[in-house]
Each structure stands twice: as structure tokens, then as C-alpha cells.
Amino acid sequence: MAITALPPDTDTDIARVTEALTMITPRWNVRIMLALSGPPLRYSELAAKVSWLQSGQLHPKLRTLCDAGLVERAEHSSRHVTYGHTERGAALLPVLPMIVTWAEEHLEQADHPLPAIEQIEDSLTLLTRRHAAAILWVLKSRQEVSGRALARIVMPKSDWTNVYPPLRQLVADGLVDTDGIGRPYWLSAAGDGLGPVLGTLSAWSAGQPLNQAAHHPVWGQPQAKPAPRPWVSSQSRPAPAALPPARTGEAAPTWHNRDLFSHATAVRPTAAIQAGGPRR
């Protein structure tokens, strides 16, 4: 069933990427995925790695990740059960350092160095706003679009004025720019910079090698980078501890908790940012 007035292949592409983001964005999902990097773990071993989760919270999270095809449960005996990544789950991990790279360049500078895991969670919160992926797709494809025209494309069965709340949010988040009411909208430098992330998510969700992201019909084509415009969240963040470089088209790297949990954090990590953008 079409969700936009875009061509069917583009509509399907957006739906796949939106679904992929929905799999990993819920609270703690990325942290659990990272904790499972390496050999499969018994439940008690995994629980020790994510000790901030209260009793009863880990089981439903694992069940959701298993249903999404990112984690597999292996029952060796009635008393020996382990959890580990599926091939699909492991293939998704190289997207994470790409998100960190984007966050370091485009999210608001924090008062103190942030662990990369928090940068990932903040970024995912922005990308999973309702209609965000479709709006970004259209603006990347068409350069500048009026609000009314954008509404006809992104939400063809809805009142066209309904496009403005998500547009205003994307402007507040620094992913979209406009010169004011009644003026066209276009991607900011931060929105345009999402190309590698969204292109790679598209390749992953379609079951293609990640290096196919460079050939994505929208996000893979090199275009002139929009001139940076001043906004509160455009400053670069302090760099976290070194991360393994993103590898497109190669085997997923072996991740360790120290890679994305750099810098000391509280026993119970801070939740991802609330609505309103990455302002700290």
C-alpha cells in the first residue's frame, strides 16, 4: 500500500528505511545490540552487560529484536540458551559509526564529551519523526519544494496543512531550511549530510551489500553541498574516543562495549533526547 505519491519503488524504499529505523530506535535497542557483539551470550551474561535495565525489561526487548530478525535465540538444552546477532543484525552494525560521524559534524555541541552511543540515540530520535524520511527524500530529490507541493507528495490523502507540524520540527532539528512562511523548503547541510546514513540503511533494508549505498538513486548521487546556514545545532560536537571506521561492503567489525560506550556514564544511561531537537 502506497504511503506517498512518489513512484512505487521510491515509496517502497522509504518504507523499508523507516522500518529499519523503527527496529533500532526504541530505547536501549542499540545498546543491547552492541552488548551482543562477539560470541553469543547467556541471558545472565547479557543482563550483566546492560545492568541498568530493570528486572523484566530485557526479556521483551530481546523478544522484539528476535522478531525483527536482528537477534537469534539458540536453545542448546533446557538450561542452556544463548542470544547473538543474526547475519542481518551483524550487517547493520557498520551503519552505527556513520551515524556518529554525522552527529559529530552536525549536532549541537555538548557541554562535555558525549559517548558515541548517546550521539547515535540522539540522531535516531531525529530520523524517526513522523514523515521525516519521506520529507527528506523529496527535498533531496527536488532541491526546493513549497509546503503545499510537499504535502501533495508526502501525505496525498491528508489535508495539506498537516505537513507543517513535521516540517517545523525538521526545521527546528536543523535538517531542513526555509526563508520563512510561504517560502520553499530545502535540505540544510545537516540534512544533506545524511546521505551516507540513509543510503546505507536503504541498501541494508533491501538486502544489498552496503557498498551499494554509493549508487543509491537519491542519496548516492553526488550533488552540490548546500551552504551552511547559521542555526543553534550546527556546531560540531567534541570528538569521542576513537571508533572503528565504517566499512561499506566488508564484513561487520567486531564491536566491543568500549567502542561506543566511551567516557564514563551513569549506572543508568541518559535516555535519548526528547522532542524538540538536539539541544542540550
N, C-alpha and C positions, 0 to 999 in steps of 0.2 A: 504494500500500500504506500503510495507516494506521500511524502511528508512535506515536499516543497513543489514549486512549479518548475524546478530545474529538470534537465534531461534525466531519464531513469538511471543511467549509470552514475551520474553525479549524485543524485538523490540517494542511491544505494551506498555510495562511498561515504557520504556524510553520516548516514545512519550507522554504518559499521564503525566509523571512528567514534561517534557518540556512544555507541555501545561499549567499545573498548575503554573509553574514559570512565564510563559508569561502573565498569568492573573494578577499577583500581582506585577510584576516588574516595569511596566510603572510608570513614575514619578507621585508621590502623591497618587498612589492607596492604598498603605499600610496605609498612614496617614488618608485617607478617611475611610478605613475600621475600623481603630481604633477610629476615631471620631464618628462612628456609633455604637460603643459598648454601650450597655444599651438600654433603650426604644427607639422606632422609633422616628425620628426627622422630623419636617417640613423642607422644603428646606432652609428657612431663618435661622433656628436654626443650621442646618448643616453648612451653609455658614459662620456663625459667628465663628464656631469652626475651620474652615480652611480658615481663613480670608486672608491668603497670596495668595490664588488663585484669579486671576483677574476675573472680570465680564465676563461671557461667558465660563470660563474654567471648572466650576464644572458640568454643565449640561452634556457635552459629556463624562466626566469621570464617572458620575453616570450611564449614559446610557450603557457604556461599561461594568461596573460592574454588572448591571442588566442583560445584555445579557450573561455574563459569569456565571450567576446563583449564584453570591455571595451576591448581594443586591436585595431587592424587593421593588417595588414602590406600595404603597397601597393608592387607591383613595377613601377616606371616603365620600367626596362630591366634587362638582366642585371647592370649595375653600379650601378644606382640604385634602392635600396629604402628606403622610409621607414616609420616607425611613428607612429601617432597614436591618439587616442581614437576609439572608435565613438560613435554617438549615445548608446547605453546607458551607456558608460563616462563620457562627459561629464555625463550626467544624474545620475550617482551622486555627483559631486564636492560638491554642496551639503550632503550629509549630513555631511561632514567637519567643518565649523565647528560643527555641532550637537554632535558628539562632544566637541569641545574645550570648548564651553560647559559641557557636563555634567561633564567632567573637572575643570575649574577649580572647580566648586562642590562636587564630591563626592569626588574622590580625595585621598589623603593629601598634605599639604603637603610639598613637596620642600625640601631644604636650600638649593637655589639655583633660580632661574627655569629652567623647562624649555621647550625648543622645543615648539610645539604638535604637531609630528609625533610626538614621544615620548608626549605625552598621548593621541593617537589610538591609537598602538600598544598602550599600556598598557590602554586601555579595551577595545579589540577582544579582547585576551587574556582579559579577564573574561567577555565576552559569548559567547565561543566555547567555554567549558567545556561538557563533555558534559551534555546535558539542561537546560542553563541557560535557553535560550529557552522551552522548554515549561514549566518550573517558574515562571518569571517571568510567563508568560501566565496560568497557573492562579491564581497568587496575586493578580494584578491583577484577575482576573475575580471571584474568590470571597472576597477580603479576608483571611480566615484559614482555613487548612486544616491538618489533622493530617498527620503524616508518612505514616501508613498510607493515608489517603484520597488524599493527593497521589500516592503510589506507584501506586494503582489507576488514576489518571487518566494519569499521565505515562509509566509503564512497565508497562502492564497484563499483559504476557507475562513479566514478570520477578518474581523473589522480591521482596516488598515492602520488605525491609530494604535492598535495593540503592539505595533512594532516599537513604539517609542520607549516603553519601560526597559526592554532589554538593550536597546541602543544607548539609552542614557547610562545604563550600568556599564556597558562596554567602554563608553567614553570616560566614565569615572575610573574604570580599571586601567585606562591608558592604552587600550588595544585599538580603539577607533578614535578618529578625529573629525571635527566639523568646525566650520566658521561661525555657527550659530543657528538659531531656529530658522527653519525653512531652507537651510543651505545643505548641499550634498554631504555625504559621509564617505570617508575613505579610511584605509588602514593606517594606523600610526607606525612608526618604526618598530615599536614593540610587537604590534600585531603582525606586521610583515615578517618580523624575525622568527615567528612561529613556524615558518616553512619547514625546516628540518624535522621538527617535532611532529607536526600534523602529517607531513609526507611519510614519515617512518611509521606512524600509527596506522596510516592508510595501508601501507604495504603489509604490515603485520596482520591487520584485521582481514586482509584479503588472502592471507596465507602465502604471500610472496616473500622472496628474500628481501631483507631490509635495505640492501643497496639499490632496490628498485625505487626507493624514495626520490632519488635524483631525477627520475624520469616521470614523476607524477605530473599529470596534465595541468594541474593548477599550482601546486606548491613546489614542484620540481623545476619549473622553468625560471631561469634567472631573469629578473626584472630589475629595473632601477629601484634602488632602495629609497623609500620616502625620506625626505629631510626630517631630522629630529625636530620635534616641536616641544616647547617647554611645558612640563606638567609635573605634578608633585611626585609621581612614582617613576620618573625616568632615570634617576640616578643609579649608578652601579652599586651593587652590594659589596661588602668586604668578601674577599675570596675565602672559601672554606678550605679545610685540609685537602690535599691533592686527591682527585678522583681518578679512577681508571678512565682512559679516554673512551669515547663512544666508538664502537666498531660496527660499521654497517656491512652486512654481508658476511660477517665472520661468526664463529661460534660464540655464544654468550660467554662473557667473562665470569670468572669465579669471584663472587662477591663475598665480602666479609662485613660484619656489622660495623667495623671501624671505618669502612669506606664512606658510608653515608650517615653514620651517627657520630661524625667528628664533632669535637668540642663537647664539654660536659653539659648534660641536660638534667632536668629534674627527674626524679624517680618516675613520675607520671608526665609524659611529654605534653607540651602545649598543643592544643587542638589546632587544626588548620584555621586560617583566617575566616572571620565571619563575613557576611555580605557587606559590600561597600568597598572592596578592593584591598590591595596590599599596603595599607597604611599602618605604620607601627609607632 
